[in-house]
Amino acid sequence: MNKNIIKYQAYDATCPVRASLMLLSGKWTLMILFQINENVMRYGELKRAVVGISEKMLIQELNMLVENKLVTKKIYPEIPPKVEYQLTELGLKTLPIVDKLAEFGLENLV
Amino acid sequence: MNKNIIKYQAYDATCPVRASLMLLSGKWTLMILFQINENVMRYGELKRAVVGISEKMLIQELNMLVENKLVTKKIYPEIPPKVEYQLTELGLKTLPIVDKLAEFGLENLV
């Protein structure tokens, strides 16, 4: 019976794993959320923290994260403009996923 | 001090989150591991379970998972050939990550 429940989920568009992956499975998505973490981060800091990401990809990912309400973007009307990113309440809730990725990596990969 | 340690990790090629994402951040990767789970699954079953994946992508992902030692592939010399997939010990260790994805999805998305 329990097995049937799991099988049913697989065919269900409301599968929670699928829903999470739709949001979070980008190559850089969880890495960016991990780097912002509980901090307030300026664009430049984030660019340095997410080693290897291109400018284009970082901007694209950040826009996607803001659109999906995982990250807030605050622009200060200064010259040069200051832009800060921070995780939303929803974004903070992804950190336990990152913790498990870190645990898996630590124990098995690095 | 603690903050410095975290910052150091960000620049480090041995960052465990990065290492895990290199292996697992494919759009379908964790979904396939989730579907195989603790079962032994034939190719056809898996194709039906991972709704929406193309044949090409599923084969490519499975080859990658076998190459990275997350999944074993067993081919029975029958006609038609029977092919079974199962998580390795390493593959089974990714399931806690999937659990957290499921938890996040259940609580926030579906």
Backbone of each chain as ProteinMPNN parsed JSONL, in Angstrom:
{"seq_chain_A": "MNKNIIKYQAYDATCPVRASLMLLSGKWTLMILFQINENVMRYGELKRAVVGISEKMLIQELNMLVENKLVTKKIYPEIPPKVEYQLTELGLKTLPIVDKLAEFGLENLV", "coords_chain_A": {"N_chain_A": [[0.841, -1.218, 0.0], [1.852, 1.236, 0.875], [3.821, 1.453, -1.029], [2.264, 1.844, -3.289], [1.315, 4.415, -2.843], [3.633, 5.926, -3.123], [4.195, 5.424, -5.822], [1.989, 6.604, -7.022], [2.442, 9.317, -6.543], [4.542, 9.711, -8.289], [3.433, 10.009, -10.781], [2.067, 12.226, -10.525], [1.407, 15.592, -11.053], [1.758, 17.262, -8.983], [3.844, 16.381, -7.493], [6.071, 16.769, -4.869], [8.881, 16.707, -4.965], [9.455, 17.053, -7.651], [8.342, 19.611, -7.982], [10.054, 21.137, -6.353], [12.468, 20.73, -7.696], [11.949, 21.935, -10.135], [12.188, 24.543, -9.425], [14.714, 24.738, -8.265], [16.773, 23.33, -9.543], [18.677, 24.415, -11.244], [22.019, 24.768, -12.483], [23.501, 26.574, -10.951], [21.837, 27.509, -9.017], [21.3, 26.583, -6.284], [23.823, 26.937, -5.292], [24.149, 29.718, -5.34], [22.133, 30.482, -3.534], [23.198, 29.281, -1.276], [25.553, 30.778, -0.974], [24.602, 33.381, -0.497], [23.09, 32.885, 1.773], [22.577, 33.594, 5.173], [23.222, 36.173, 4.939], [23.459, 39.7, 3.953], [24.067, 40.556, 0.751], [26.16, 42.282, -1.537], [26.126, 42.847, -5.094], [28.694, 42.599, -6.272], [30.19, 41.235, -4.313], [28.88, 38.808, -4.327], [29.365, 37.932, -6.876], [32.105, 37.419, -6.675], [32.019, 35.414, -4.8], [30.642, 33.25, -5.913], [32.356, 31.361, -7.509], [33.479, 31.074, -10.806], [31.124, 31.436, -12.195], [29.501, 33.032, -14.951], [29.032, 36.516, -15.736], [26.652, 37.036, -17.099], [25.147, 34.721, -16.593], [24.939, 34.831, -13.806], [23.421, 37.168, -13.396], [21.094, 36.447, -14.72], [20.286, 34.202, -13.195], [19.916, 35.451, -10.701], [17.815, 37.205, -11.285], [15.843, 35.324, -11.817], [15.67, 34.097, -9.317], [14.708, 36.227, -7.787], [12.287, 36.678, -9.055], [11.004, 34.289, -8.465], [10.638, 34.609, -5.827], [12.54, 33.832, -3.941], [14.656, 35.333, -3.297], [15.373, 38.691, -2.296], [15.855, 41.863, -3.861], [17.535, 44.825, -3.388], [17.777, 48.083, -4.331], [19.866, 50.81, -4.001], [19.58, 54.279, -4.331], [22.188, 55.461, -5.324], [25.338, 56.79, -6.504], [28.154, 55.156, -7.592], [25.396, 52.863, -8.297], [24.144, 50.949, -5.563], [23.551, 47.608, -4.978], [21.779, 45.196, -3.263], [21.422, 41.843, -2.16], [19.311, 39.446, -0.604], [18.17, 36.572, 1.181], [14.748, 35.587, 1.04], [12.078, 34.678, 3.311], [11.154, 32.287, 2.276], [13.359, 31.593, 0.707], [15.281, 31.172, 2.693], [14.363, 28.814, 3.673], [15.334, 26.944, 1.925], [17.823, 26.326, 2.734], [18.236, 24.031, 4.424], [18.261, 22.029, 2.456], [20.584, 22.618, 1.091], [22.358, 22.148, 3.173], [22.229, 19.358, 3.327], [23.316, 18.699, 0.854], [25.885, 19.631, 1.289], [26.697, 17.944, 3.334], [26.603, 15.445, 2.059], [28.555, 15.904, 0.109], [30.826, 16.394, 1.689], [31.133, 13.95, 3.024], [31.48, 12.127, 0.984], [32.709, 13.089, -1.371], [34.711, 15.203, -1.356]], "CA_chain_A": [[0.0, 0.0, 0.0], [2.766, 2.371, 0.927], [4.478, 1.512, -2.338], [1.3, 2.437, -4.219], [1.272, 5.854, -2.617], [4.831, 6.494, -3.753], [4.013, 5.325, -7.272], [1.0, 7.597, -7.425], [3.138, 10.598, -6.555], [5.424, 9.824, -9.443], [2.651, 10.394, -11.949], [1.287, 13.382, -10.121], [2.063, 16.874, -11.352], [2.011, 17.967, -7.739], [4.965, 15.728, -6.784], [6.848, 17.836, -4.233], [10.276, 16.685, -5.417], [9.435, 17.687, -8.97], [8.097, 21.042, -7.793], [11.285, 21.742, -5.832], [13.513, 20.706, -8.724], [11.59, 22.957, -11.128], [12.62, 25.828, -8.873], [16.062, 24.766, -7.682], [17.749, 22.421, -10.154], [19.672, 25.084, -12.088], [23.404, 24.418, -12.137], [24.06, 27.515, -9.989], [20.787, 28.045, -8.147], [21.518, 26.302, -4.858], [25.12, 27.52, -4.919], [23.906, 31.144, -5.064], [21.391, 30.555, -2.267], [24.175, 28.913, -0.244], [26.496, 31.883, -0.76], [23.9, 34.499, 0.164], [22.849, 32.346, 3.108], [21.859, 34.519, 6.068], [23.868, 37.476, 4.802], [23.03, 40.665, 2.944], [25.259, 40.57, -0.122], [26.192, 43.153, -2.712], [26.325, 42.094, -6.326], [30.118, 42.314, -6.46], [30.577, 40.191, -3.356], [28.274, 37.557, -4.773], [30.117, 37.559, -8.091], [33.369, 36.828, -6.24], [31.77, 34.216, -3.99], [30.208, 32.139, -6.775], [33.514, 31.251, -8.402], [33.303, 30.363, -12.069], [29.884, 31.797, -12.89], [29.637, 34.187, -15.832], [28.208, 37.684, -15.385], [25.342, 36.847, -17.725], [24.452, 33.651, -15.886], [24.638, 35.285, -12.45], [22.308, 38.128, -13.482], [19.923, 35.642, -15.104], [19.897, 33.402, -12.028], [19.407, 36.347, -9.656], [16.478, 37.649, -11.71], [14.952, 34.176, -11.641], [15.479, 33.912, -7.871], [13.849, 37.326, -7.324], [10.958, 36.407, -9.627], [10.424, 33.155, -7.734], [10.475, 35.024, -4.422], [13.526, 33.203, -3.053], [15.644, 36.367, -2.987], [14.955, 40.083, -2.529], [16.885, 42.737, -4.429], [17.312, 46.187, -2.919], [18.641, 49.012, -5.068], [20.007, 52.105, -3.341], [19.775, 55.324, -5.343], [23.484, 56.091, -5.137], [26.189, 56.685, -7.682], [27.496, 54.119, -8.407], [24.287, 52.224, -7.596], [24.443, 49.83, -4.675], [22.485, 46.599, -5.09], [21.956, 44.166, -2.242], [20.559, 40.661, -2.237], [19.088, 38.765, 0.672], [17.164, 35.511, 1.037], [13.43, 35.758, 1.649], [11.725, 33.603, 4.239], [11.123, 31.079, 1.453], [14.746, 31.292, 0.351], [15.962, 30.612, 3.878], [13.899, 27.431, 3.855], [16.083, 26.029, 1.046], [19.153, 26.051, 3.316], [18.385, 22.62, 4.836], [18.621, 21.225, 1.273], [22.018, 22.886, 0.893], [23.071, 21.427, 4.242], [22.334, 17.937, 2.961], [24.286, 18.646, -0.244], [27.208, 19.808, 1.897], [26.967, 16.717, 4.084], [26.905, 14.415, 1.057], [29.844, 16.25, -0.497], [31.889, 16.208, 2.687], [31.314, 12.539, 3.371], [31.711, 11.237, -0.151], [33.309, 13.629, -2.595], [35.906, 16.067, -1.258]], "C_chain_A": [[0.858, 1.242, 0.0], [3.464, 2.572, -0.416], [3.555, 2.17, -3.377], [1.235, 3.948, -4.077], [2.465, 6.528, -3.299], [4.675, 6.502, -5.274], [3.051, 6.416, -7.757], [1.635, 8.973, -7.545], [3.958, 10.813, -7.826], [4.679, 10.362, -10.654], [1.935, 11.73, -11.735], [2.068, 14.666, -10.409], [2.379, 17.644, -10.081], [3.079, 17.269, -6.889], [5.873, 16.805, -6.181], [8.32, 17.871, -4.637], [10.392, 17.383, -6.774], [9.278, 19.204, -8.84], [9.36, 21.754, -7.299], [12.363, 21.805, -6.905], [13.229, 21.719, -9.83], [12.18, 24.307, -10.715], [14.131, 25.877, -8.648], [17.136, 24.0, -8.443], [18.721, 23.099, -11.113], [21.081, 24.799, -11.568], [23.942, 25.3, -11.004], [23.092, 27.904, -8.892], [21.079, 27.824, -6.663], [22.86, 26.849, -4.381], [24.951, 29.009, -4.577], [23.156, 31.3, -3.74], [22.318, 30.246, -1.091], [25.104, 30.086, 0.06], [25.827, 33.075, -0.097], [23.623, 34.106, 1.616], [22.101, 33.351, 3.982], [22.426, 35.941, 5.98], [23.066, 38.424, 3.903], [24.237, 40.833, 2.036], [25.108, 41.516, -1.295], [26.508, 42.313, -3.928], [27.79, 41.662, -6.502], [30.643, 41.207, -5.551], [30.12, 38.818, -3.847], [29.02, 37.02, -5.996], [31.441, 36.886, -7.699], [33.146, 35.5, -5.512], [31.405, 33.005, -4.85], [31.257, 31.979, -7.872], [33.138, 30.498, -9.673], [32.044, 30.726, -12.827], [30.146, 33.005, -13.787], [28.7, 35.292, -15.359], [26.768, 37.462, -15.87], [24.509, 35.829, -16.944], [24.055, 34.095, -14.482], [23.434, 36.23, -12.456], [21.004, 37.382, -13.79], [19.39, 34.835, -13.923], [19.281, 34.291, -10.946], [18.015, 36.861, -10.019], [15.454, 36.542, -11.498], [14.643, 33.971, -10.152], [14.576, 35.0, -7.29], [12.41, 37.073, -7.79], [10.243, 35.288, -8.864], [10.36, 33.375, -6.219], [11.384, 34.257, -3.444], [14.531, 34.238, -2.551], [14.989, 37.739, -3.167], [16.155, 40.877, -3.031], [16.567, 44.154, -3.982], [18.303, 47.102, -3.637], [18.674, 50.348, -4.335], [20.299, 53.163, -4.401], [21.06, 56.106, -5.089], [24.228, 56.053, -6.461], [27.592, 56.328, -7.205], [26.397, 53.404, -7.621], [24.735, 51.049, -6.737], [23.265, 48.863, -4.74], [22.763, 45.493, -4.084], [20.944, 43.034, -2.401], [20.486, 39.983, -0.878], [18.063, 37.655, 0.443], [15.845, 35.935, 1.675], [13.207, 34.638, 2.667], [11.704, 32.252, 3.487], [12.539, 30.636, 1.069], [15.504, 30.653, 1.501], [15.579, 29.151, 4.092], [14.584, 26.452, 2.905], [17.421, 25.631, 1.689], [19.303, 24.628, 3.875], [18.71, 21.684, 3.665], [20.115, 21.37, 1.013], [22.858, 22.163, 1.94], [23.271, 19.963, 3.879], [23.302, 17.744, 1.795], [25.705, 18.732, 0.313], [27.634, 18.529, 2.618], [27.371, 15.584, 3.125], [28.284, 14.65, 0.437], [31.003, 15.965, 0.445], [32.192, 14.736, 2.925], [31.779, 11.679, 2.199], [32.559, 11.782, -1.29], [34.609, 14.399, -2.4], [36.919, 15.519, -0.239]], "O_chain_A": [[0.63, 2.177, -0.767], [3.667, 3.697, -0.873], [4.003, 2.943, -4.224], [1.116, 4.671, -5.066], [2.324, 7.557, -3.959], [4.996, 7.494, -5.927], [3.288, 7.061, -8.779], [1.403, 9.7, -8.511], [4.055, 11.919, -8.357], [5.25, 11.094, -11.463], [1.295, 12.274, -12.635], [3.238, 14.794, -10.048], [3.182, 18.577, -10.101], [3.197, 17.543, -5.695], [6.386, 17.658, -6.905], [8.938, 18.935, -4.652], [11.296, 18.185, -7.009], [9.98, 19.975, -9.493], [9.692, 22.84, -7.772], [13.084, 22.797, -7.018], [14.156, 22.296, -10.398], [12.61, 25.098, -11.553], [14.756, 26.925, -8.817], [18.298, 24.014, -8.038], [19.523, 22.411, -11.743], [21.294, 24.615, -10.37], [24.742, 24.841, -10.189], [23.483, 28.565, -7.93], [21.102, 28.775, -5.881], [23.017, 27.184, -3.207], [25.554, 29.495, -3.621], [23.505, 32.151, -2.922], [22.228, 30.879, -0.039], [25.406, 30.355, 1.222], [26.42, 33.714, 0.773], [23.879, 34.867, 2.549], [21.085, 33.9, 3.554], [22.15, 36.791, 6.826], [22.139, 38.018, 3.202], [25.314, 41.211, 2.498], [24.073, 41.552, -1.96], [27.074, 41.224, -3.828], [28.076, 40.513, -6.837], [31.433, 40.36, -5.968], [30.851, 37.829, -3.794], [29.266, 35.821, -6.122], [31.848, 35.903, -8.318], [33.966, 34.586, -5.594], [31.806, 31.879, -4.555], [31.062, 32.408, -9.009], [32.551, 29.417, -9.617], [31.904, 30.36, -13.994], [30.918, 33.895, -13.429], [27.709, 35.038, -14.675], [25.806, 37.679, -15.132], [23.328, 36.047, -16.671], [22.961, 33.775, -14.016], [22.538, 36.107, -11.621], [19.96, 37.654, -13.199], [18.183, 34.795, -13.685], [18.263, 33.942, -10.349], [17.137, 36.942, -9.16], [14.335, 36.796, -11.053], [13.5, 33.707, -9.777], [13.769, 34.727, -6.402], [11.455, 37.23, -7.03], [9.032, 35.342, -8.65], [10.069, 32.461, -5.448], [11.038, 34.062, -2.279], [15.172, 34.048, -1.518], [14.165, 37.934, -4.061], [17.302, 40.603, -2.679], [15.449, 44.631, -4.178], [19.516, 46.909, -3.554], [17.629, 50.947, -4.078], [21.157, 52.971, -5.262], [21.022, 57.269, -4.686], [23.816, 55.383, -7.408], [28.191, 57.115, -6.472], [26.465, 53.346, -6.393], [25.593, 50.26, -7.134], [22.114, 49.267, -4.574], [23.854, 44.923, -4.059], [19.778, 43.251, -2.731], [21.453, 39.951, -0.117], [17.181, 37.793, -0.405], [15.836, 36.569, 2.73], [14.057, 33.766, 2.846], [12.168, 31.231, 3.994], [12.862, 29.449, 1.106], [16.272, 29.711, 1.307], [16.359, 28.358, 4.619], [14.429, 25.241, 3.064], [18.074, 24.695, 1.227], [20.396, 24.066, 3.807], [19.363, 20.659, 3.859], [20.817, 20.393, 0.752], [23.929, 21.635, 1.639], [24.343, 19.399, 4.096], [24.026, 16.749, 1.745], [26.604, 18.012, -0.121], [28.782, 18.095, 2.518], [28.348, 14.871, 3.357], [29.071, 13.719, 0.264], [32.016, 15.381, 0.06], [33.35, 14.33, 3.014], [32.395, 10.631, 2.394], [33.077, 11.008, -2.095], [35.527, 14.259, -3.208], [37.975, 16.118, -0.033]]}, "seq_chain_B": "MNKNIIKYQAYDATCPVRASLMLLSGKWTLMILFQINENVMRYGELKRAVVGISEKMLIQELNMLVENKLVTKKIYPEIPPKVEYQLTELGLKTLPIVDKLAEFGLENLV", "coords_chain_B": {"N_chain_B": [[35.549, 35.34, 12.62], [34.496, 32.777, 12.182], [33.012, 33.512, 9.976], [35.036, 34.055, 8.162], [35.983, 31.503, 7.662], [33.848, 30.383, 6.287], [33.84, 32.045, 4.021], [36.298, 31.348, 2.925], [35.824, 28.755, 2.072], [34.173, 29.276, -0.085], [35.843, 30.041, -2.144], [37.208, 27.832, -2.581], [38.127, 25.009, -4.358], [37.423, 22.628, -3.355], [35.007, 22.849, -2.135], [32.267, 21.441, -0.554], [29.565, 21.688, -1.234], [29.612, 22.641, -3.828], [30.904, 20.462, -5.037], [28.968, 18.463, -4.711], [26.891, 19.57, -6.223], [28.01, 19.583, -8.759], [27.762, 16.961, -9.384], [25.06, 16.388, -9.061], [23.258, 18.348, -9.969], [21.846, 18.278, -12.342], [18.9, 18.732, -14.331], [17.209, 16.507, -14.19], [18.444, 14.687, -12.578], [18.297, 14.226, -9.683], [15.637, 13.595, -9.557], [15.496, 11.165, -10.939], [17.088, 9.542, -9.291], [15.487, 9.629, -7.027], [13.211, 8.29, -7.979], [14.165, 5.722, -8.556], [15.121, 5.023, -6.045], [14.889, 2.822, -3.315], [14.446, 0.672, -4.848], [14.635, -1.972, -7.36], [14.793, -1.232, -10.629], [13.385, -1.606, -13.865], [14.244, -0.479, -17.17], [11.991, 0.407, -18.656], [10.034, 0.805, -16.686], [11.17, 2.894, -15.287], [11.223, 4.865, -17.193], [8.501, 5.372, -17.392], [8.033, 6.285, -14.841], [9.501, 8.623, -14.498], [8.08, 11.143, -15.386], [7.693, 12.959, -18.341], [10.319, 13.143, -19.173], [12.613, 12.908, -21.903], [13.451, 10.157, -24.082], [16.097, 10.209, -24.964], [17.312, 11.942, -23.128], [16.899, 10.548, -20.739], [18.421, 8.214, -21.116], [20.946, 9.336, -21.402], [21.255, 10.575, -18.895], [21.138, 8.307, -17.23], [23.406, 6.92, -18.065], [25.33, 8.718, -17.21], [24.89, 8.643, -14.468], [25.587, 6.004, -13.912], [28.265, 6.036, -14.67], [29.236, 7.826, -12.773], [29.031, 6.304, -10.563], [26.705, 6.231, -9.01], [24.585, 4.715, -9.625], [23.848, 1.336, -10.466], [23.921, -0.74, -13.376], [22.338, -3.483, -14.681], [22.498, -5.944, -17.048], [20.549, -8.393, -18.478], [21.09, -11.33, -20.302], [18.868, -11.791, -22.286], [16.154, -12.257, -24.606], [13.536, -10.178, -25.42], [16.233, -7.946, -24.362], [16.726, -7.575, -20.854], [16.99, -4.903, -18.696], [18.196, -3.649, -15.708], [18.107, -1.192, -13.152], [19.686, 0.123, -10.234], [20.233, 1.777, -7.132], [23.538, 2.529, -6.035], [25.575, 2.133, -3.063], [26.57, 4.683, -2.652], [24.735, 6.137, -4.181], [22.397, 5.707, -2.713], [22.942, 7.304, -0.582], [22.283, 9.809, -1.448], [19.643, 10.116, -1.021], [18.734, 11.411, 1.392], [19.038, 14.083, 0.604], [17.121, 14.317, -1.362], [14.899, 13.886, 0.242], [14.832, 16.286, 1.678], [14.306, 18.053, -0.384], [11.753, 17.178, -1.036], [10.42, 17.776, 1.335], [10.658, 20.584, 1.395], [9.227, 21.174, -0.938], [6.674, 20.144, -0.32], [5.949, 21.719, 1.883], [5.971, 24.268, 0.888], [5.364, 24.559, -1.846], [3.541, 22.79, -3.252]], "CA_chain_B": [[36.422, 34.181, 12.348], [33.643, 31.779, 11.538], [32.655, 34.058, 8.664], [36.206, 33.87, 7.3], [36.039, 30.101, 7.252], [32.828, 30.216, 5.252], [34.319, 32.747, 2.826], [37.378, 30.558, 2.351], [35.193, 27.641, 1.364], [33.583, 29.729, -1.33], [36.882, 30.137, -3.166], [37.924, 26.572, -2.559], [37.618, 24.03, -5.324], [36.941, 21.453, -2.639], [33.728, 23.176, -1.484], [31.433, 20.242, -0.66], [28.296, 21.992, -1.925], [29.962, 22.668, -5.253], [31.188, 19.092, -5.48], [27.685, 17.752, -4.819], [26.109, 20.119, -7.331], [28.629, 19.108, -10.004], [27.294, 15.595, -9.607], [23.615, 16.173, -8.871], [22.39, 19.485, -10.286], [21.102, 18.131, -13.591], [17.446, 18.949, -14.184], [16.503, 15.251, -13.925], [19.3, 13.754, -11.84], [17.757, 13.834, -8.376], [14.333, 12.96, -9.79], [15.75, 9.762, -11.302], [17.538, 8.854, -8.065], [14.279, 9.535, -6.192], [12.303, 7.27, -8.522], [14.76, 4.393, -8.35], [15.017, 4.883, -4.588], [15.428, 1.552, -2.81], [13.926, -0.385, -5.709], [15.328, -2.401, -8.574], [13.845, -0.795, -11.662], [13.672, -1.856, -15.277], [14.282, 0.759, -17.935], [10.637, 0.835, -19.013], [9.381, 1.319, -15.472], [11.798, 4.164, -14.964], [10.733, 5.793, -18.228], [7.132, 5.765, -17.028], [8.025, 6.961, -13.54], [10.045, 9.982, -14.627], [7.139, 11.713, -16.353], [8.1, 14.164, -19.064], [11.701, 13.08, -19.659], [12.747, 12.294, -23.227], [14.235, 8.918, -24.127], [17.5, 10.587, -25.118], [17.776, 12.528, -21.874], [16.924, 9.506, -19.706], [19.579, 7.352, -21.381], [22.129, 10.159, -21.113], [21.335, 10.732, -17.429], [21.449, 7.004, -16.635], [24.826, 6.647, -18.339], [26.101, 9.607, -16.334], [24.738, 8.132, -13.1], [26.38, 4.772, -13.821], [29.668, 6.472, -14.742], [29.572, 8.466, -11.498], [28.884, 5.288, -9.509], [25.511, 6.436, -8.191], [23.609, 3.709, -10.06], [24.386, 0.189, -11.212], [23.096, -1.204, -14.494], [22.522, -4.917, -14.866], [21.884, -6.376, -18.304], [20.325, -9.837, -18.539], [21.188, -11.783, -21.706], [17.588, -12.368, -22.704], [15.567, -11.576, -25.761], [14.282, -8.916, -25.505], [17.128, -7.758, -23.214], [16.169, -6.975, -19.635], [17.99, -4.023, -18.089], [17.742, -3.196, -14.398], [18.895, -0.163, -12.489], [19.58, 0.112, -8.786], [21.18, 2.723, -6.544], [24.696, 2.017, -5.302], [25.648, 2.64, -1.691], [26.724, 6.138, -2.797], [23.447, 6.656, -4.665], [21.444, 5.688, -1.588], [23.266, 8.423, 0.311], [21.7, 11.063, -1.952], [18.209, 10.168, -0.702], [18.411, 12.481, 2.348], [18.906, 15.356, -0.123], [15.796, 14.252, -1.984], [13.924, 14.069, 1.328], [14.741, 17.716, 1.985], [13.602, 18.657, -1.524], [10.347, 16.815, -0.877], [9.925, 18.544, 2.47], [10.536, 21.971, 0.937], [8.123, 21.221, -1.9], [5.409, 19.908, 0.383], [5.61, 22.812, 2.792], [5.949, 25.595, 0.265], [5.076, 24.685, -3.279], [2.402, 22.048, -3.822]], "C_chain_B": [[35.646, 33.085, 11.614], [33.286, 32.22, 10.121], [33.804, 33.865, 7.665], [36.316, 32.438, 6.792], [35.044, 29.849, 6.12], [33.291, 30.852, 3.935], [35.393, 31.922, 2.127], [36.826, 29.422, 1.513], [34.696, 28.048, -0.023], [34.607, 29.729, -2.468], [37.57, 28.797, -3.389], [37.287, 25.587, -3.545], [37.076, 22.796, -4.622], [35.668, 21.755, -1.828], [32.762, 22.007, -1.658], [30.089, 20.483, -1.362], [28.526, 22.003, -3.429], [30.177, 21.262, -5.796], [29.889, 18.302, -5.659], [26.881, 18.248, -6.014], [26.69, 19.71, -8.683], [28.031, 17.764, -10.396], [25.771, 15.53, -9.778], [22.706, 17.267, -9.414], [21.696, 19.381, -11.643], [19.603, 18.22, -13.343], [16.726, 17.679, -13.734], [17.224, 14.344, -12.928], [18.672, 13.276, -10.534], [16.375, 13.199, -8.509], [14.497, 11.477, -10.14], [16.196, 8.965, -10.066], [16.355, 8.631, -7.122], [13.37, 8.399, -6.673], [12.878, 5.863, -8.357], [14.686, 4.058, -6.862], [15.609, 3.551, -4.119], [14.973, 0.362, -3.653], [14.953, -0.855, -6.735], [14.371, -2.07, -9.702], [14.313, -1.116, -13.066], [13.591, -0.53, -16.025], [12.876, 1.293, -18.225], [9.867, 1.421, -17.834], [9.869, 2.723, -15.159], [11.31, 5.245, -15.934], [9.326, 6.278, -17.881], [7.111, 6.591, -15.746], [8.505, 8.411, -13.638], [9.263, 10.696, -15.726], [7.747, 12.946, -17.016], [9.527, 14.115, -19.595], [11.723, 12.43, -21.043], [13.622, 11.05, -23.113], [15.728, 9.244, -24.136], [18.082, 11.083, -23.787], [17.877, 11.467, -20.786], [18.147, 8.603, -19.887], [20.873, 8.074, -21.011], [22.341, 10.294, -19.601], [21.734, 9.409, -16.768], [22.911, 6.64, -16.868], [25.714, 7.467, -17.413], [26.052, 9.083, -14.893], [25.545, 6.847, -12.892], [27.873, 5.126, -13.788], [30.117, 7.07, -13.409], [29.318, 7.567, -10.285], [27.748, 5.561, -8.523], [24.48, 5.342, -8.459], [24.361, 2.549, -10.704], [23.38, -0.238, -12.276], [23.388, -2.681, -14.683], [21.771, -5.346, -16.121], [21.764, -7.895, -18.294], [20.341, -10.266, -19.998], [19.929, -12.531, -22.133], [17.164, -11.682, -23.987], [14.071, -11.417, -25.501], [15.127, -8.696, -24.25], [16.43, -7.084, -22.046], [17.283, -6.153, -18.985], [17.436, -3.485, -16.775], [18.699, -2.182, -13.787], [18.63, -0.187, -10.982], [20.574, 1.14, -8.236], [22.339, 1.976, -5.892], [24.613, 2.53, -3.86], [25.761, 4.178, -1.723], [25.404, 6.781, -3.244], [22.416, 6.728, -3.551], [21.684, 6.875, -0.647], [22.767, 9.771, -0.206], [20.233, 11.198, -1.522], [17.855, 11.185, 0.394], [18.303, 13.864, 1.693], [17.52, 15.425, -0.749], [14.698, 14.457, -0.934], [13.734, 15.551, 1.643], [14.051, 18.48, 0.853], [12.111, 18.398, -1.415], [9.703, 17.642, 0.233], [9.678, 20.005, 2.066], [9.348, 22.118, -0.016], [6.77, 21.103, -1.219], [4.986, 21.121, 1.199], [5.373, 24.134, 2.078], [5.407, 25.678, -1.147], [3.809, 23.984, -3.749], [1.163, 22.108, -2.917]], "O_chain_B": [[36.077, 32.555, 10.59], [33.261, 31.413, 9.191], [33.585, 33.557, 6.493], [36.691, 32.196, 5.645], [35.361, 29.19, 5.13], [33.146, 30.258, 2.867], [35.404, 31.806, 0.902], [37.288, 29.158, 0.403], [34.781, 27.288, -0.988], [34.268, 29.448, -3.618], [38.41, 28.655, -4.277], [36.075, 25.374, -3.549], [36.35, 22.005, -5.225], [35.305, 20.989, -0.935], [32.464, 21.618, -2.787], [29.548, 19.583, -2.005], [27.741, 21.45, -4.199], [29.695, 20.918, -6.875], [29.728, 17.567, -6.633], [26.267, 17.458, -6.732], [25.947, 19.512, -9.645], [27.823, 17.472, -11.574], [25.26, 14.714, -10.546], [21.485, 17.134, -9.33], [21.018, 20.324, -12.051], [19.108, 17.834, -12.284], [15.75, 17.75, -12.987], [16.664, 13.341, -12.485], [18.531, 12.075, -10.305], [15.983, 12.37, -7.688], [13.72, 10.638, -9.685], [15.729, 7.85, -9.835], [16.238, 7.576, -6.497], [12.829, 7.643, -5.866], [12.144, 4.923, -8.051], [14.255, 2.975, -6.468], [16.726, 3.205, -4.502], [15.091, -0.793, -3.243], [15.989, -0.224, -6.944], [13.25, -2.578, -9.729], [15.479, -0.924, -13.411], [12.951, 0.417, -15.569], [12.608, 2.483, -18.059], [9.143, 2.407, -17.974], [9.091, 3.614, -14.815], [11.026, 6.377, -15.542], [9.004, 7.453, -18.058], [6.278, 7.483, -15.584], [7.99, 9.3, -12.96], [9.737, 10.831, -16.854], [8.246, 13.851, -16.346], [9.909, 14.969, -20.395], [10.947, 11.515, -21.32], [14.417, 10.907, -22.184], [16.515, 8.636, -23.411], [19.18, 10.699, -23.383], [18.822, 11.473, -19.997], [18.826, 8.27, -18.915], [21.77, 7.502, -20.392], [23.455, 10.146, -19.099], [22.564, 9.39, -15.859], [23.576, 6.115, -15.975], [26.718, 6.976, -16.899], [27.064, 9.086, -14.191], [26.116, 6.632, -11.823], [28.636, 4.586, -12.987], [31.245, 6.845, -12.97], [29.382, 8.012, -9.139], [27.817, 5.174, -7.357], [23.613, 5.076, -7.628], [25.366, 2.741, -11.388], [22.167, -0.115, -12.102], [24.542, -3.083, -14.827], [20.564, -5.136, -16.24], [22.758, -8.601, -18.123], [19.687, -9.648, -20.838], [19.941, -13.748, -22.313], [17.733, -10.67, -24.397], [13.378, -12.427, -25.37], [14.782, -9.202, -23.182], [15.648, -6.15, -22.223], [18.383, -6.655, -18.755], [16.337, -2.931, -16.737], [19.92, -2.299, -13.891], [17.523, -0.471, -10.524], [21.639, 1.345, -8.819], [22.149, 0.926, -5.277], [23.694, 3.265, -3.499], [25.131, 4.874, -0.927], [25.015, 7.835, -2.742], [21.656, 7.691, -3.456], [20.761, 7.379, -0.007], [22.821, 10.768, 0.515], [19.648, 12.274, -1.646], [16.775, 11.773, 0.34], [17.561, 14.72, 2.174], [16.837, 16.446, -0.677], [13.695, 15.122, -1.196], [12.61, 16.011, 1.849], [13.306, 19.43, 1.096], [11.298, 19.288, -1.669], [8.588, 18.141, 0.088], [8.629, 20.577, 2.359], [8.568, 23.064, 0.088], [5.843, 21.861, -1.505], [3.816, 21.502, 1.207], [4.671, 25.01, 2.583], [5.029, 26.757, -1.602], [3.073, 24.534, -4.569], [0.125, 21.537, -3.252]]}, "name": "protein", "num_of_chains": 2, "seq": "MNKNIIKYQAYDATCPVRASLMLLSGKWTLMILFQINENVMRYGELKRAVVGISEKMLIQELNMLVENKLVTKKIYPEIPPKVEYQLTELGLKTLPIVDKLAEFGLENLVMNKNIIKYQAYDATCPVRASLMLLSGKWTLMILFQINENVMRYGELKRAVVGISEKMLIQELNMLVENKLVTKKIYPEIPPKVEYQLTELGLKTLPIVDKLAEFGLENLV"}
